[in-house]
Amino acid sequence: MDDYTKTIIYKVTQALNNRDISYLQSRLTSVEGIDSCDISTSSISIDYNTLTITCAYIKELINFMGYIVKEEKKPGRFKRFITFLAKGNRKTFGNKKLDCCELER
């Protein structure tokens, strides 16, 4: 059953105080499918069963309780291009320092 357990971390827009943390802890642990949750002042880490519940539903629950979850920014076109080049270079040359003698040029 461990293969179906996943951990997700959400960052919240407002700082959580002790009352908010205990409220979220009690509400989230009572939901079927959520195994455990660890809540700090700026983030919520949740272990859940993917067969029972989805991460989108968990996000909706948190938003419905009045705590806004920060949206993750999608990397821009330039960042994706640089990442693509880096992966190709790693595949071709490895992670070691480049040397002209090793490249046979």
N, C-alpha and C positions, 0 to 999 in steps of 0.2 A: 504494500500500500504506500510505501515511501516514494514510489515513482510518480504518484499523482499529487504529491504535496509540493506546493510552490510557495516561495516567499516573494512578496512585493513590498516595495517601500514607496510611500507617498509623502511628499513634502506639503505642509500646510502654509497658507498665506499669513495667518496670524499666529502669534506666539500662544502656546497653550499653557494655562496655569494648572495647578494641582487638581482643582475641581473639574476642569475640562478633561484632564487625563483620566481621572477616575470614572467620569461619566462615559467617555469613549470606550474605556477598558471594559466596563460592565455591559454596555450595549453591544459591542462587537463580539465579545466572547460568548454572548447568548445566541448569536446567529449560527444556524446549522451550517457546517462546512468550514467554519473558521476554527482552526486548531488552537492557535495562540496569537497574541499580539503584544508588541512592545512599543510603547508610546513615549516619546520624549517631547520637549517643548516645541520642536520644529518639524518632527517627522513621525510617521506611523509605519511600523513594520509589521506585516501580517503574514502568518503561515496559514495557508488554506488548501483545501482539497479541490483539485480542478474538476473532479467528476461531479461535485455537488454545487459549486458556486464559481462565478467568473470574477475576474478582476474588475471588469466594468461595473458589475453589480455592487461590488464592495465600494468602488468609487462613488457610485450613486448613493449608497447608504451614508457614507461620510458627508457628502454634500447635502443630503436630506436632513441630517442632524444639525446642519448649520455651520459646518466647517468646510471652507473652500480649499480644494486640492489644487496645487499649482500644476499648470499644464507643462509637459515636457516640450522643450523646443526641438523641432526637427532640424538637423544640420542643413546648412545652406548648400547651394550648388558647388561653390568653391571648396568647402570643407569635405564634401563627399568625393570630389575629384582628387584632392590631396590624399585622402584615405585610400582611395583606389590605387593611386600611384605607389603609396607606401606598401600596400599589400603585394603588389606586383614586384617591387624591388626586394621585399623580404623573401618572396618565393624564388626569385632568380639568384640573388646574391647572398641570402642568409642574413644573420644578425651581426656578423663580424665586420671589422673595419675593412674597407676596400683597399686593395693593393694592386698596382699595375702588373706585378709579376704573377699574382694569382689569377688575374683576369685573362692572361695569355695574350696581351696586346703589346 
